[in-house]
Amino acid sequence: MRPLGRRTGKRKRWRFTPEFKAKVVLDVLTGAQSPAEARRKHALSPNLLTLWKATFLKRAHTLFQPDEQRDEDQARIAELEQLLGRSTRQIEILKKASTLLIAASTRSGI
């Protein structure tokens, strides 16, 4: 039974909500369910549950960061995303200019 998942795309893969993943992992970590019970109940592969658990544990410390730190991190991420977007646009412009220059030099015989 997959109450909080939904199938996506042609490959018919399940996509689970973050809330569902957190609930399953917390059930396992608190002992409410064994990993085997959780996998059977939700038809999850052992690797998937292990990945969710590792991700949860890796990111758990961020819950206790001050809000200012999280805000600074989010601002830095937004800044880097803008920089990446700008760089991508510049690369596309340079590719187009390069193509035009090559075409022009071929026509003029240089």
C-alpha positions in Angstrom: 0.0 0.0 0.0 1.4 3.4 -1.0 -0.9 6.0 0.5 1.4 9.0 0.0 3.1 8.1 -3.2 2.2 8.6 -6.8 3.4 7.1 -10.1 5.2 9.4 -12.5 6.2 9.2 -16.1 6.3 6.2 -18.5 8.5 4.2 -16.3 5.8 4.0 -13.7 8.1 4.9 -10.8 6.7 5.9 -7.5 7.4 9.4 -6.2 7.0 9.8 -2.4 6.4 13.0 -0.6 9.0 14.3 1.9 6.5 13.9 4.7 5.9 10.3 3.9 9.6 9.6 3.7 10.2 11.3 7.1 7.3 9.4 8.7 8.6 6.0 7.5 12.2 6.8 8.6 11.0 8.1 12.0 9.0 5.0 12.5 12.1 2.9 11.9 14.4 5.0 14.0 12.0 5.2 17.0 11.4 1.4 16.8 7.7 1.8 16.0 8.5 -0.5 13.0 11.4 -2.6 12.1 13.1 -1.8 8.8 11.7 -5.1 7.4 8.1 -4.2 8.5 8.3 -0.8 7.0 9.6 -2.2 3.7 6.9 -4.8 3.6 4.1 -2.4 4.6 5.0 0.1 1.9 6.6 -2.2 -0.7 10.0 -0.4 -0.5 13.3 -1.8 -1.6 16.0 -2.2 1.1 18.2 0.2 -0.7 15.5 2.9 -0.9 14.8 2.8 2.8 18.5 2.8 3.6 19.0 5.9 1.3 16.1 7.7 3.0 17.5 6.9 6.4 21.0 8.1 5.5 19.7 11.3 4.0 17.5 12.0 7.1 20.5 11.4 9.4 22.8 13.5 7.3 20.5 16.5 7.2 19.1 16.2 10.8 21.6 18.7 12.2 20.1 21.5 10.0 17.0 21.4 12.1 18.9 23.0 15.0 20.6 25.7 13.0 19.5 29.2 13.8 17.1 30.6 11.3 19.6 33.3 10.3 22.1 30.6 9.2 19.4 28.9 7.1 18.5 32.3 5.6 22.1 33.0 4.8 22.5 29.6 3.2 19.4 30.1 1.1 20.5 33.5 0.0 23.9 32.1 -1.0 22.2 29.3 -2.9 20.0 31.8 -4.8 23.1 33.9 -5.6 24.9 30.9 -7.0 21.9 29.8 -9.0 21.8 33.3 -10.6 25.5 33.1 -11.3 25.1 29.7 -12.9 22.2 31.0 -15.1 24.2 34.0 -16.2 27.2 31.7 -17.1 24.9 29.4 -19.0 23.5 32.2 -21.0 27.0 33.5 -21.8 28.1 30.1 -23.0 25.1 29.9 -25.3 25.8 33.3 -26.7 29.5 32.4 -27.3 28.6 29.2 -29.0 26.2 31.0 -31.3 28.8 33.7 -32.1 31.4 31.0 -32.7 29.1 29.3 -35.2 28.3 32.5 -37.0 32.0 33.4 -37.2 32.9 30.0 -38.6 30.2 30.3 -41.2 31.2 33.8 -42.2 34.9 32.8 -42.5 34.0 29.8 -44.6 31.9 31.9 -47.0 34.6 34.5 -47.4 37.3 31.9 -47.9 39.5 32.8 -45.0 
